[in-house]
């Protein structure tokens, strides 16, 4: 063994925390033990080293000042040779920093549907969309029931003059019947009798010949319309008039020559007619 190796064995052990003389003796004995080859002597030296370690160093007393309380060990006790009494647990350290986020886990299963929430407020009206294409015609519906006013009220007549003879200031008798299905016109008196209240239209066309003509349309003995036409020598002329009148049931309408016979130029023959016509436009609903 070289000198440097021997000196290494005699160096102060870095792990020795006890008294210096104990650690030095231990190191020396260790070197001597390695040099002595006699087995019996080696065992004797080991026993002596153990005895020195067990004995207290420098007369230090390890008794307690009070019963049940141990004195603290002095500094420099070699922890490598003898273990001390375990100390009290230390305080918890400060929490460490948050670790990095882990990798996303697998997608879980779909949960159960939640409860239906309350109805929300009505939103604002949206913008009107573009008009869509026209749809196909629908199926024709059933025919409806007849209404209350399904009945059609009818009242009309159209008559003509057959003879030239007329008498002034009395109703002109038109005996040539063109239409009188409801028989509301009386040919014997020349008067129309109202049977349906409502609005009526009346008109007349008179052929004028040989004399001037002045005729009036009467309603219940009162003239409501006048027509005058002056005869032109050796010429046939026409006079006409029309009016709308509201009639009640029982009202009478007729034509007659007004004033005396000098205005009695009403004329009719095979090729010239004088006519009197009237009909109901619409009846009263009340």
CORLIN-V938512 format. One record per backbone hydrogen bond with DSSP energy under -0.5 kcal/mol. NH is the residue of the N-H (numbers start at 1). CO is the residue of the C=O. If there is no record, write none. Layout:
# CORLIN-V938512
NH:CO  NH:CO
This chain:
# CORLIN-V938512
6:2  7:3  8:4  9:5  10:6  11:7  11:8  16:13  17:15  23:19  24:20  25:21  26:22  27:23  28:24  29:25  30:26  31:27  32:28  33:29  34:30  35:31  36:32  39:37  42:38  43:39  44:40  45:41  46:42  47:43  48:44  49:45  50:46  51:47  52:48  53:49  54:50  55:51  59:56  60:57  66:69  69:66  77:74  79:77  81:78  82:78  150:147  153:151  157:278  158:179  159:276  160:176  161:274  169:257  170:167  172:255  174:172  175:173  176:160  177:175  178:158  178:176  179:158  182:156  183:180  186:191  187:185  189:186  190:186  191:186  192:253  193:184  194:192  194:251  198:247  199:282  200:245  201:279  202:243  203:277  204:241  205:275  206:239  207:267  208:237  209:265  211:209  212:262  213:229  214:263  215:227  216:256  217:225  218:216  218:254  219:222  220:252  224:217  225:217  227:215  229:213  235:232  237:208  239:206  241:204  243:202  245:200  247:198  247:245  250:194  251:248  253:192  254:218  256:216  257:170  258:214  263:260  264:261  265:212  265:263  267:207  269:272  275:205  276:159  277:203  278:157  279:201  280:155  281:199  282:199  284:197
